[in-house]
Amino acid sequence: MSEGRTKESRAAEERTDERRAAVAPAATGWNTWDVRTHTGMSVLPSGPRTRFGVLGPGGPVLDGFTWRDGLERLGHHTVDGTYAEVTVRAAGHRLRLEFAGGPGEVLHARAESTGAVVLSVEGLDGVDDRTPRPDRAGAASAGTFLLATVLAGGLRWTVSASSPAHRIEGPAHALVLAFDTRPAEPDDETGSHPGPVTVDVRIAPERAPGTAAETRDVLAARRAATDRTRLRSGGWLGDAAAALTRAVTWNTIHAPDIDRVLTLTSRDFVCAERKGFYGTWALHAWDTFFTGLAASAVDRDYARGVFGQILPYADAAGMIPNRISDERGRTDDRSQPPVGALTVYQAYLAGGLSPGTRDTALLEDTFPALLAWHDWWPRARRGPHGLLAWGSDPVAGDPASATLDRAKRESGLDDSPMYDESLYDPATHTMDLADVGLNALHIADAEALADIAGILGERATAARLRTEATAAKEVAGRLLWDGERGGYRNLTAAGEHDPHVSPTMLYALLGGLPEAGRAAAVAADLLRPEALGGVRPLPSVARNDPGFAATYWRGRIWAPMAYLAVRGLRRYELTELSRPVVGALLRLFLDEWREYGHVRENYPAVDGENLTGLQKRSDGLMAWGGLLAYLAFGELADARPDGWRFAHPGEPAELCGLPLGDGRLDVRAAGRLTVALDGKLLLDLAPGVVVRGYRLTPDRVTGTADGDGDLLVTPPGGGPPVQVDVRGGPRSFTFGPDGGPAGRAAPAATGGDADSAGNAREGSGT
């Protein structure tokens, strides 16, 4: 082992220890973690809760502001709450809010509105009713006003602002203030409004130094710091990075009954006070894993915290439940699709440019539970022909358990037409239908777990998992192949292939079932416009399927399903098929974000459908919708087991600020594609060149380039870039700190499976 490698490993171990010592995010400080509102912050572990609103004809309007009612635009939101921005509409007025919160005890907030701003400070033990007066500390220079002193969490808190206010009636244990400054009346002739009025507010412990006069500068500084470090995108990617980030960070809440900070499927979806379906929180299995993957593009420590949320709720047999919630408990009869290892491993790979800078703690913390869950499936869900099938176990006191409906819910595809004709088999506790999607996912899960086991030094487990995956591929590939239709299909207990077609048939590629030629033919057939292709690709059931209805799982476009299907295409390097699909999905994603500020639970498969109404069954801010952005990021930069793939997407684009253990990665596509780490150039590619297997350590940079054009590679020592001529076939390159040796020819890859194409999988021992 080289000296550079030794230092790198030691540094990685130190970083791992530091990460484990911190909980991301910690349940302390000011943040938007009260599930009941987007328009305020509360301080943890105990302290006041704030909400902003406007004064309407009937009094203060402080409630609502959900994706169904009044929530206009979510601004950027840091993980720790040091900066957040949101715009809502109420009582005919727009209200824009900026918050500077975070780990400390001082909150600064700015409210801009064309109406009279209202502030509610709640969760109080008492209120000092002294007449508000100018704050002596800042009156001479800034004219700030001390509005009240309140008692909460054993502390006295001061509420000060840039404008005077008067107290109005509110609920018990609350101080409700209406600010006296309001905009001028609209012009009588034009009806136009002169513009919003701004109010700066500061809430802090009584003896904390400072005044509301600092609010403007504090917000500006926080905003600038945020802009320097946040994930950003542009060009072809549009504002996809911002949309993905906000769908994750704005869905983080505090669950008071378990005193944990959780990132939910959707804060509106769960909150009963906001017309949701649970009390205050709920976690769902595959939702959580996909949310963790999306979060990995925002902050690695944060993502590790998200992945770890659901794992402690596994039962003694290793089954991770479909759902756990405060009000409706846990689903002990069923699980959800096994995507845990896939998403965790992908987040790990995307966390660094080499094994030494990746988040090994993520693997160590999740592997035991993920392995136990993997091993639970063949014990509990053996269905027709010995293949895996969705199911539901009988649970005492739960009459709905051990039914077809519950088995459908385990699939995550609740009302999919694929299961319309299925029956429940009480002998096996499964459907009478062997499912392509489940069997392929379980095989892919085994492969990911084997790689993780290899990284962690669990060689016997890695070998066992690879052996099982190979055997399962042979059986599933043989039994689920429908020669008459030329594709993979679900298999009934009677031995007939079910005719229903869904993107889950493409999961066969994710599991590596076909050889390369068959994979290409299967994908091309499924992606015909009349089936799963077209300008709105990958509906949850084929358009020419009799069950297609363009509703919910009967035809809407779902980001998790699309993510898994595209991963299957990318496994076989079917770029000519995957790139148009990813581009079309990105357009749907960006159009919805620009129009409504939504990251959807599902997307319309037909033109002209507006999904904003509750009855449409498409939540307006679902973190897993950000997977459509994540897929598009992969067209420029995609972390794979053999190393990173970098390619020009064919249009100008940029993706900046990707959080890696090495630093922040920036990828820009213009006349050429450039890759930089913390501002230092790593790669400079001609637009026709693709780099695969890229790895960077302190003493070595390696990769393979293919295509037509030239490539500049910066050595690990940071010297002048070295040119590699890619014309004439694939070229592998290896450079040390001094820029040598020069690039050398590499054999062309063959076969569809990346593993069989000469690319060593990390942790495989090859």
Secondary structure, 3 states (H helix, E strand, C coil): CCHHHHHHHHHHHHHHHHHHHCCCCCCCEEECCCCCCCCCCEEECCCCEEEEEEEECCEEECCCCECCEEEEEEEEECCCCCCEEEEEEECCEEEEEEEECECCCCEEEEEEECCCEEEEEECCCEEECCCCEECCCCHHHHCCEEEEEEEECCEEEEEEECCCEEEECCCCCEEEEEECCCCCCCCCCCCCCCCCEEEEEEEEECCCCCCHHHHHHHHHHHHHHHHHHCCEEEECCCCHHHHHHHHHHCCEEEECCCCEEEECCCHHHHEHHHCCCECCCEEEHHHHHHHHHHHCCCCHHHHHHHHCCCHHHCCCCCCCCCEEECCCEECCCCCCCCCHHHHHHHHHHCCCCCHHHCCHHHHHHHHHHHHHHHHHHHHHCECHHHCECCECCCECCECCCCCHHHHHHHHCCCCCHHHCCCCEECCCCEECEECHHHHHHHHHHHHHHHHHHHHCCCHHHHHHHHHHHHHHHHHHHHHCEECCCCEECCEECCCCECCCCCHHHHHHHHCCCCCHHHHHHHHHHHCCCCCCCCCCCCECCCCCCCCCCCCHHHCCECHHHHHHHHHHHHHCCCHHHHHHHHHHHHHHHHHHHHHHCCECCCECCCCCCCCCCHHHCCCCECHHHHHHHHHHHHHHEEEECCEEEEECCCCCEEEEEEEECCEEEEEEECCCEEEEECCEEEEEECCCEEEEEEEEECCEEEEEEEECCEEEECCCCCCCCEEEECCCCCEEEEECCCCCCCCEECCCCCCCCHHHHCCCCCCCCC
